[in-house]
Amino acid sequence: MEISTFWDNRYTENETVYGNEPNIFFREFIDKAIPRSLLLPCEGEGRNAIYAAGKGWLVDAFDFSRVAVQKALQRAEKENLSFHYVQKSLEDFESEKKYKLIASIYVHMGPTIRQIFHHKIIDSLEDGGAIILEAFSKKQIQFQSGGPRDVNMMYSKQELLEDFANLKIEVLEEVLIDLEEGGFHKGEASVVRMIAVK
């Protein structure tokens, strides 16, 4: 089964996959920041994009699931909010404009794609702009609270240090948290969090 088909099915079969509320780490960051331009890769059903748009951010987002994009835009319309959302894969993403903030929230991929994609989002960042990231650490393989079952698609602090070596890393931590994000992110989880500035 193609990855897009897998995710189309998951988003079709569930009212929400990761809930309607924004990711906590993401929310805490943008609540303190002046609304500017924001890119959200692999944004799913739009929980972070809708929250940010409601705070006045100019949001671009993409996801490889056609169903997820449709559901997000329908919800945004009901809430009288708008953001630019297109169907696109990580591999197809190209740096075409600059953003003040790029938020990579549970964006998991293999090592080769990860390094290329992280280089592209660095290129997409304004000088003085920030990348924030929350994803499962490699220790998450011990837990059943979500994430891929392939440890190579999870993150280590060292990998992030290498991928974002040209940025000023202000926060980089591996922590245990209690996830409460819909039915597929639920329970004790090991995550890495990063804030890096260009």
N, C-alpha and C positions, 0 to 999 in steps of 0.2 A: 504494500500500500504506500502510495506517495505521501510525503509528510503533509502536504496541503490537504489531501483527502482525509487523513487522520484527524487533523485539526478541524476541518469543516464538519466532520461527523461529531466530534466532541462538542463543538459549539452549537450544533443543531440539537443534540440529544439532551442538553442541559440548559435550564433557564439562565443560569450564569455559571461560568467555570471557576473564576477567581473572585466572585462577588462584585458588588457595585461600588464598594468603598475604595478609595485610593490606597496604594501601598503606604505604610506609615512613614518609612524613611523618606520617601519621595514627598509626601505631604508636609512633613516637618521642615524639609528644605525649602520648598517653594512658598510656604506660609511666611517665611522670613525674608524672602527675596522680592525685589522689584520686578513686576511682571514684564517680561521681554519676549524674545523668540525662543521656542522650545521644540526639540525633536524627540519623539518617542518611537523607537523601533520596536517591532513585535508587540504592538499595543493591544492585541486581543480585542475584547469587547469594550474598550475605551474608558475603563474606570479612572485611569490617571489623566487621560486627555480631557475628559469631561470635567473633572475636578479643576484642572489647571485653566481650562477655558472659562470656567465660572469665576476664577480669580483674576481674569483679565489677561492671561497669557495668550500669545499668538502661537497656536499649536499646529505643527505638522506631525503626522504619524503614518506608519505603514505596518502591514502585517501580511503574511502569505495566505491567510485564510479569507476567502471571499465572504463566508458567512459571518466571521467576526467583524469585518469592516461594515457589513450591512447592519448588523445588530447595534454596533456602536453609533453609527450615523442616525439610526432610527431613535435611539435613546436620546441622543443630543438634540434632535429636532423636537422631541417631546418636552425637553427641558429648556427649549428656546436658546440653545447654545450652538456654536459652530466651530469646527476646526477642519483642517484639510487632512483627509485620510484616504490613502490609496492602497490597493493590493499590490504587494511587491515582496520579493524574497530578500533575505540578507545578502545573497550573492549578487542580486541585481541592484542593490543600493549603490549609488554614486554620489560623491560629494558635489552638490550643485549650488548650495548656498551656505551661509554662515549662521550659526545659532549662538545665542547667549548661554543656553543650557541644553545639554543632551542627557536624557535619563535612560539608562539601560537597566530595566527592572525585570529580572528573571529572563534574560535573553541568553539561552544556552545553545551552543553549537560546538562542532568539532574544533580541534586546535588550529588547523590550517585556516579554516574560514574565520575563526575568532581573531587571529592575528591580523588578517587582511581587513576585516570589518573594523576592528579597533583603530587601525591606521586611518581608515576612511573617516571615522567619526572625529578623530583628532583634526583631520583636514577640514572638517565641517564646523569647527568651533571658532568663534570669534576670539581675538586676543582678549584675555581677561575673562573669557567664558569658562564655564565649569562642566565637567562630566560627573554625574553621580551614578553609582552602580550598586545594585543589590542583587545577589545571585547565590545559588547554593554552593557551599564549599565542598571539597572532595570528601569531607567527613559525613556529608549528607547521605552517602551510600548506606550508612548504618541505620538511617531513619526511614519511616514509611509516610512521611508528611508531605511528600511531593517531590517533583523534579525528575529529570531523566534517570534511568537506571544504568547509565554509562558514566563511570567516574571521569572519563576523558572529556565529557561535556560539562563537568563542574569546574569550579575555579579554585585556585590557590592564590594566596597573597603574592607569592613569588611571580606567578604568571602575570598578575596585574602590574607589579613593579616593572616587569620587563616590557609589557605591552604599552604602558603609559610612562616610560622612562623620561620622555621629553616634557612631561607636564610636572607641575608642582603638586605633589600628592599631600593633601591636607589631612585626610582621614583614610586609614586603611586598617580594617579590623576584621577578625573572624570571631563571631559570637553565636551563642545559642539563643534562640528566640522561640516564642510560642506563636506560631503562625495561625492566623484566623482570617484566611482569605478564600472564602467560598469552600466548596467541597473538595477541591483538589490541592489546596495549600492549607493543611490543617494539622496542628500538633507541634511537638518539639522539633526544631530544625536547626541545622548548622548553616550559617550564611556568612558571606563576605560582603562588606560594605566599603565603598570608596567614594571620596570626593577629591577630584583632581582639577586643577586650574591651569589654563594655558597662559 
